[in-house]
Amino acid sequence: MQDQNNSTKTEAAYQLLRRDILTTRLMPGAPLKLSALRGTYGVGWTPLREALSRLEAERLVTAISNRGFAVAPVSRAELEDLARARMVVEMPLFLESIANGGREWEDAVVTAHYRLSRCKTAVDDPSDAAVDKWDESHEAFHAALLSAATSNWLLRFRSTIADQLRRHHRFLGLAPTLRAAAGLKDGYGEAMDALREAIAIEHHTAIMEAALDRDVERAKALMTAHIGYTLHVYVHSEDNGANNTYVARAGSLKAVSG
């Protein structure tokens, strides 16, 4: 019974920490002090250590010799690497879904697209709640596009890549929005334009229509462009120093790492 109770607490700690890392409420690079985590999440030492070890295996947390744990960092180099990995893993799944998908797949794609279209974007509403809802709906749309694929290993790899990209999108790609929301308007125009283009529903609509029309070449071209948008946004935000603003504003759990 005790082992089962510990396992339940570990799973709860793991899910809470994972959620806050993926949404960057626990910021990349932030130290994870067990004493602060205990107070924030209300779990004991053992469940926290076990949860952090699981997250380290997923490369969402890093272990620092003699210094404990920290949230895994993000960088432009890793963002570029993740984009390449996404192309290698996701494109075959996408094409397989186009080839194999039936009526159920089509319905799932259309439904996921509709739900995404009903979300406010970060440009319109940079609040955590709105960004979370869009982020979840966006992931659901892309998962639906791939749902007729049958390679379990590629789908597993794709899920890992998607989680890492989610952190990079939030920390690097949404910086211009938070810069604008903070009222720091000088020099952010190009980054905002790039972000607005990257998350526009029109791109997702075009991908959906090409997939449903079984237009393989157009679908490939659209998905390739879509995968590159986040890096495009980051280049502009990096040039304008917008990421510094995001570091200062990100996350309601900032005290956990302090």
C-alpha positions, 0 to 999 in steps of 0.5 A: 500500500505504501509503495502504491501511495508513493507511486501515486505521489511521484506521478502527481509531482511528475505531471505537475512539474512537466506541465509547468516546464512545458508551459515555461512557468518554470523557466528554461535554465532555472534551478529547481530547489527541492525545498521550494518545490515542496512548498509549491507542489505540496509533495515530499522529497522522495516523490520530487526526486523520482519525478525529477529523475524521470524528467531528466530522462526526457531531457526536460530537466538537467542534473548539475553535479553537486548542485541539484537539478535545473530546467533544461535550457533552450537555445537557437541551436537546439531550436534549429536541431529540433526543426530538422528532427521534426522534418525527418520524423513528422513528414513521413507520418504526415504523408502516411496519414494522407495516403491512409486516412479515411472518413474518421481521419478527415472528421478528426482533422476538421474538428481539430481545425475548428477548435483551433480556429475558435482560439484567441492567438497570443497576439490578441490575448497574451494571458497564460490561459489563452496561450495554454488553450491555443497551444493545446488546440494547436498540438491537437490539430497536428496530432489529428493530421498524423493520426492515420499513421501507423508507425508507433516508434515514429509517433513516439519520437514525434511526441518527444520532439513536440514537447521540446518544441513547445518549450522553445515556442513558448520561450523563444517564439512568444517573446515578442508578444510579451514585449508588446504586452509590456508596452515596450514598443520600440523595435518589436514590429517585425517580430510581431509581424512574424509571430502573427504570420506563424500562428495565423489560422490561414496557414493551418487551413491551407495545410488541412485542405491540401491534406484532405485533397490528397495533394501531396506536393502542396501538403509537403510544401506547406508543412515545410514552411510551417515548421520553419515559422518558429525559427523565423519568429525567433530570429526577429525577436532575438535581433530586437532583444525581446527575449530579455523581456520574456525572461523577466515576465515569464511564469507565475512560479518564478519563486520556485527557482529562487 
